[in-house]
């Protein structure tokens, strides 16, 4: 297979991922459907200028841009990095130092499979309290966590939709969600999300700890911006957010103040 054939296959596969027609791609690139078709079949030779138009004209992730360059035969400016490499570890260190260490409640950095890559001290204590789980979906789906959520009927819809969102990009999380659905853990969610009661702006997670203390919280998550690496663009920060002063005191008493974070292996 020559580079034109390889790029054509890659472009066609990417177009399928984005659910775009050849006409859609042509419109985005300022070219014709015929030219897009010829690029996909190898009848037209790819130029560096057209490759630049494709990677800027279509809404691509860093991983998708890298795959197109790799298939094109041109020099690929997106190197393949590993999680344990110096550059990505430095990125995680920055997220740890500038975000996690400043948050007084449990905070994590996770990857696309929701594995914990970094956590602050309150998060470490929270993890230990729920059996030492190593990823977010295991925490949310653990029997210990389920046992302390007092409004599970209402709150489980939030967990379900959040896990469902992550499952779209993670095979591991999808398998965990499918197992939870199969064992009936979310049988009532259709009634919660598809019922006739007015849906609130957000549903607090209400927890009663073993010592009887109660707290209400939600979580806030976000990604690093200006990222152009296939792995780093998957990093997400997850922050536990107490919803009132009483809950803040409970979280502080249960999990302690923020301190040094550390990498997870």
C-alpha positions as CSV (number, residue, x, y, z in Angstrom):
1,X,0.0,0.0,0.0
2,X,1.4,3.4,-1.0
3,X,1.1,6.5,1.1
4,X,-1.8,7.8,-1.0
5,X,-3.8,4.6,-0.3
6,X,-2.9,4.7,3.4
7,X,-4.0,8.3,3.7
8,X,-7.2,7.6,1.8
9,X,-8.2,4.8,4.2
10,X,-7.3,7.0,7.2
11,X,-9.3,10.0,5.8
12,X,-12.3,7.8,5.1
13,X,-12.2,6.2,8.5
14,X,-11.8,9.6,10.2
15,X,-14.8,11.0,8.2
16,X,-16.8,8.1,9.5
17,X,-15.8,8.8,13.1
18,X,-16.9,12.4,12.7
19,X,-20.1,11.4,10.9
20,X,-19.3,13.7,8.0
21,X,-20.2,13.1,4.3
22,X,-17.7,13.9,1.5
23,X,-19.7,17.0,0.8
24,X,-19.4,18.1,4.4
25,X,-15.6,17.7,4.3
26,X,-15.4,19.5,1.0
27,X,-17.4,22.4,2.3
28,X,-15.1,22.6,5.4
29,X,-12.0,22.6,3.3
30,X,-13.1,24.8,0.5
31,X,-12.7,22.2,-2.1
32,X,-15.0,19.8,-4.1
33,X,-16.6,16.5,-3.2
34,X,-14.9,15.1,-6.2
35,X,-11.5,16.0,-4.8
36,X,-12.3,14.5,-1.4
37,X,-13.4,11.3,-3.1
38,X,-10.1,11.3,-5.2
39,X,-8.1,11.7,-2.0
40,X,-9.9,8.8,-0.4
41,X,-9.3,6.5,-3.3
42,X,-5.7,7.6,-4.0
43,X,-6.5,9.0,-7.4
44,X,-5.3,12.5,-6.2
45,X,-2.0,12.9,-4.6
46,X,-2.0,14.5,-1.2
47,X,-0.1,17.8,-0.8
48,X,1.3,19.2,2.4
49,X,-0.9,22.3,1.8
50,X,-4.0,20.1,1.6
51,X,-3.0,18.2,4.7
52,X,-2.7,21.5,6.5
53,X,-6.2,22.5,5.4
54,X,-7.6,19.1,6.6
55,X,-6.1,19.3,10.1
56,X,-7.2,22.9,10.6
57,X,-10.6,22.7,8.8
58,X,-12.0,19.7,10.6
59,X,-12.7,19.4,14.3
60,X,-9.9,16.9,15.2
61,X,-8.3,15.8,18.3
62,X,-4.5,15.7,18.6
63,X,-4.7,11.9,18.2
64,X,-6.7,12.3,15.0
65,X,-4.3,14.9,13.6
66,X,-1.4,12.6,14.5
67,X,-3.0,9.6,12.7
68,X,-3.5,11.6,9.5
69,X,0.1,12.8,9.5
70,X,1.3,9.3,10.2
71,X,-0.7,8.0,7.2
72,X,0.4,10.8,4.9
73,X,4.0,10.0,4.6
74,X,5.0,13.6,5.5
75,X,7.0,14.3,8.6
76,X,4.7,13.8,11.7
77,X,5.0,16.8,14.1
78,X,3.1,14.9,16.7
79,X,5.5,12.5,18.5
80,X,4.3,9.4,20.2
81,X,4.8,10.0,23.9
82,X,4.4,7.5,26.8
83,X,2.7,8.3,30.1
84,X,5.9,7.6,32.0
85,X,8.0,9.9,29.8
86,X,9.5,13.1,31.1
87,X,7.2,15.5,29.2
88,X,3.9,14.1,30.3
89,X,5.1,13.6,33.8
90,X,6.1,17.3,33.9
91,X,2.5,18.1,32.7
92,X,1.0,16.0,35.5
93,X,3.4,17.6,38.0
94,X,2.1,21.0,36.9
95,X,-1.5,20.0,37.2
96,X,-0.7,18.6,40.7
97,X,1.2,21.7,41.8
98,X,-1.1,24.4,40.4
99,X,-4.5,22.8,40.9
100,X,-4.7,19.8,43.2
101,X,-2.4,21.2,45.9
102,X,-4.6,24.3,46.1
103,X,-7.9,22.5,46.5
104,X,-8.8,21.8,50.2
105,X,-11.1,18.9,49.3
106,X,-10.6,15.6,47.4
107,X,-9.1,16.2,43.9
108,X,-7.8,13.9,41.2
109,X,-6.2,13.9,37.8
110,X,-7.6,11.0,35.7
111,X,-7.0,9.5,32.3
112,X,-9.5,8.5,29.6
113,X,-10.2,5.3,31.5
114,X,-10.8,7.2,34.7
115,X,-7.6,5.8,36.3
116,X,-6.2,8.0,39.1
117,X,-3.0,9.6,37.8
118,X,-2.6,12.1,40.6
119,X,-4.5,12.7,43.8
120,X,-4.1,15.1,46.8
121,X,-4.2,14.0,50.4
122,X,-7.9,14.4,51.0
123,X,-8.5,12.2,47.9
124,X,-6.0,9.6,49.1
125,X,-8.0,9.4,52.4
126,X,-11.3,9.2,50.5
127,X,-9.9,6.4,48.3
128,X,-8.7,4.4,51.3
129,X,-12.2,4.8,52.9
130,X,-13.7,3.1,50.0
131,X,-11.4,0.1,49.7
132,X,-8.4,1.6,47.9
133,X,-10.0,1.7,44.4
134,X,-7.7,2.8,41.6
135,X,-10.2,4.6,39.3
136,X,-13.2,6.8,39.4
137,X,-15.8,4.3,38.0
138,X,-14.8,1.7,40.6
139,X,-15.3,4.3,43.3
140,X,-18.7,5.3,42.0
141,X,-19.8,1.7,41.5
142,X,-18.4,0.2,44.7
143,X,-20.8,-1.3,47.2
144,X,-19.2,0.8,50.0
145,X,-19.9,4.0,48.1
146,X,-23.5,3.0,47.2
147,X,-24.1,2.2,50.9
148,X,-23.4,5.7,52.1
149,X,-25.4,7.6,49.4
150,X,-28.7,8.3,51.0
151,X,-30.5,9.7,47.9
152,X,-29.3,7.0,45.5
153,X,-32.7,6.9,43.7
154,X,-32.3,10.5,42.7
155,X,-28.5,10.8,42.5
156,X,-27.9,7.6,40.5
157,X,-29.2,9.3,37.3
158,X,-26.2,11.7,37.6
159,X,-23.8,8.8,38.1
160,X,-25.3,6.9,35.2
161,X,-25.1,9.8,32.7
162,X,-21.6,10.7,33.7
163,X,-20.3,7.1,33.5
164,X,-22.1,6.8,30.2
165,X,-20.3,9.9,28.9
166,X,-16.9,8.4,29.8
167,X,-17.9,5.0,28.4
168,X,-18.2,6.5,24.9
169,X,-14.4,6.8,24.8
170,X,-13.3,4.1,27.2
171,X,-13.8,0.3,26.6
172,X,-12.9,-0.4,30.2
173,X,-15.5,2.0,31.6
174,X,-18.1,0.8,29.1
175,X,-17.6,-2.8,30.4
176,X,-18.0,-1.6,34.0
177,X,-21.2,0.2,33.1
178,X,-22.6,-2.7,31.2
179,X,-21.9,-5.0,34.1
180,X,-23.6,-2.6,36.5
181,X,-26.6,-2.3,34.2
182,X,-26.8,-6.1,33.8
183,X,-26.9,-6.6,37.6
184,X,-29.8,-4.2,37.9
185,X,-28.0,-1.4,39.6
186,X,-29.6,1.2,37.3
187,X,-33.0,-0.3,36.7
188,X,-34.7,2.7,38.1
189,X,-32.8,5.3,36.1
190,X,-35.3,5.4,33.2
191,X,-37.9,6.5,35.7
192,X,-35.7,9.2,37.2
193,X,-34.5,10.6,33.9
194,X,-37.7,10.0,31.9
195,X,-40.3,10.7,34.5
196,X,-42.7,13.6,34.7
197,X,-41.2,15.4,37.7
198,X,-39.4,18.7,37.0
199,X,-35.7,18.1,36.7
200,X,-33.5,20.4,38.9
201,X,-30.5,22.2,37.7
202,X,-28.3,19.6,39.5
203,X,-28.9,16.8,41.9
204,X,-26.7,17.0,45.1
205,X,-25.1,13.7,46.2
206,X,-26.1,13.2,49.8
207,X,-23.9,11.0,51.9
208,X,-24.1,9.7,55.5
209,X,-20.7,8.6,56.7
210,X,-20.2,5.7,59.2
211,X,-19.9,8.1,62.1
212,X,-23.3,9.6,61.3
213,X,-22.0,12.8,59.7
214,X,-23.8,14.0,56.6
215,X,-22.6,16.0,53.7
216,X,-23.9,17.2,50.3
217,X,-21.6,17.5,47.3
218,X,-21.2,17.4,43.6
219,X,-18.1,17.4,41.4
220,X,-16.5,19.7,38.9
221,X,-14.3,18.4,36.1
222,X,-12.3,20.0,33.3
223,X,-9.4,19.5,30.9
224,X,-6.2,21.3,30.2
225,X,-6.6,23.6,27.2
226,X,-4.0,24.4,24.5
227,X,-3.0,20.7,24.6
228,X,-1.6,19.1,21.4
229,X,-0.7,15.6,22.6
230,X,-2.8,12.5,22.2
231,X,-2.4,11.4,25.8
232,X,-2.3,14.8,27.6
233,X,-5.6,15.8,25.9
234,X,-7.2,13.0,27.8
235,X,-6.2,14.2,31.2
236,X,-9.1,15.5,33.3
237,X,-9.1,17.2,36.7
238,X,-12.0,16.1,39.0
239,X,-12.7,18.2,42.1
240,X,-15.2,17.3,44.9
241,X,-17.3,20.3,45.7
242,X,-19.1,20.5,49.1
243,X,-22.4,22.4,48.6
244,X,-22.7,24.1,52.0
245,X,-20.6,25.1,55.0
246,X,-21.7,22.1,57.1
247,X,-20.6,19.8,54.3
248,X,-17.2,21.6,54.1
249,X,-16.7,20.8,57.8
250,X,-17.6,17.2,57.3
251,X,-15.3,16.7,54.3
252,X,-12.4,18.4,56.2
253,X,-13.0,16.2,59.3
254,X,-13.3,13.0,57.3
255,X,-10.6,13.5,54.7
256,X,-8.3,16.2,56.1
257,X,-6.7,19.3,54.5
258,X,-5.1,19.3,51.1
259,X,-1.4,18.5,51.0
260,X,1.2,17.1,48.7
261,X,-0.1,15.1,45.8
262,X,1.7,12.2,44.3
263,X,1.8,10.1,41.1
264,X,0.0,6.9,40.9
265,X,1.4,3.8,39.2
